[in-house]
Amino acid sequence: MARDLFSLEGRVALVTGGSRGIGKMIAKGFIDQGARVYVSSRKAEACIETAEELGPNCHPLPQDISTVEGCRALAAAYGAKEDGLDILVNNAGAAWNAEFDDFPESGWDKVMNLNLKSPFFLTQALKPLLAAAATFERPAKVIGISSVDGLKINAMQTYSYQASKSALIHLTRRLAARLIEDNIVVTAIAPGAFSTDINRVARDKGDELAKGIPARRIGNDDDMAGAAIFLASRAGDYVVGETLLVDGGVGLANISGSGPS
């Protein structure tokens, strides 16, 4: 077994939604394993603060990617700095919770656009740079961030969120089938309960929520970083099109209500 199975030395990553939450957990994990990481979000100040916190191997690259034009702008901004991209993490996302009778079109479109449309078009825009970095021996990686809510009904009325995360799992398979031709491996992670701004239930009521999780706790930073490092590194090279459930067993339990991840 290679001693550097989980090393990311010499690799360059771009993490959308990387200034906070799950994206920040992943960015820090990549940096700790030797990668150089660009973090992107729509708020420039948040990107800069995160880059300063995570150190010299973290670089801010702010951009709103809620539109196709924004996705292409981020790809162009990244391409102006680097000749290739080893790892893309499509993490930027949104949720919307409203009663069925009152659920607005704006809440549907905002969530579906950012959670599902943007990962496709950003991957499309960055495909030349991913292919430039990829080889048969060391493929480039695209990792989408889905949710346990894409596999299991959640009690919250987050209709567009749950639909988008389920669709992302299928999109992962479809992208994987095509992009493996270019030595680009596509996978996804489906988190359960992690303390983030988007998952306020886990953030604010983690101890209570943990009682319904088979592992008896919510996820922590190392749990998320470890899963992403596995998929991004040599260790995950032969995992193609799969979605890794990182939820402490929630998906196997007869419970619901973990909230958006």
Phi, psi and omega in degrees: 000135180295136181290336182258033186304326183251010181286143174242022179303132176082002181258152180242133183235152172236123181242114176280152187060032189272001184272351181201172172058219183299321178299318179293320176302315181292316180302314180296318179299318178297315180298318179298334179265009171104001182279158168260128192235133169259126177254135182232141168201172183285343181260110184299318182299320179295320177298315181296315179299317179295317179298318178295322180291320186274350170104186190293343178268011177242131185232133179281141177214072186292142177189137172277116182251028179284353176235162177298321178299320177295321177299315181292326178293320178294318178299320179292319180295319177294316181297337177286345182251332186225151179270347181204165180227119181277323187220125172245126175248112178272087186251336183305133182198172180213162176225161178212126182241119179204153177301147183307312184293340183247004185296123188271154175300324180298322178290329175290308186292318181302313184288314181295322180295311184284322185278334186236312182291314183297316177303322179294309187284333174289318176299318178300314183293328182265000183303318177300322180286325174295316180294326179295328181274339189277145170225167177300321182282332181221086182293154169284163184232141169236123182238118176267151177251105177267223180192154171302334179291347173278351181245340189217136180296132177258147183292336181285149183271061179259068190300308182290326179297309183296320178295318181295321182287327174292316179297325180297326178296317178289321177299324177303315179296317183292317176296319181299319182297327179275313191282344175298337176298333181256019181062036175243119181264125181249129177219182177212161174240136175247094180287152168264232185275111173233147181283102179219168179295329180282333177254078185290335177296312179293324181292317188261338184226041185300317182295319178293317180296324183299335181296336180261004180258128181307324179285353175068025175198161171277167181288153177242178186302318182293327177299316181287315180299318182299317180296317181292320179297318178304310183289327183281336188266181176305329182301331183255013185299331185260011176261107189237122174080002184269156174247120183270118180277120183235083193217010179066016178099004182302320182296341179263350187263154180273060181221168173210169175107020181290338180085163180301146178257000000 
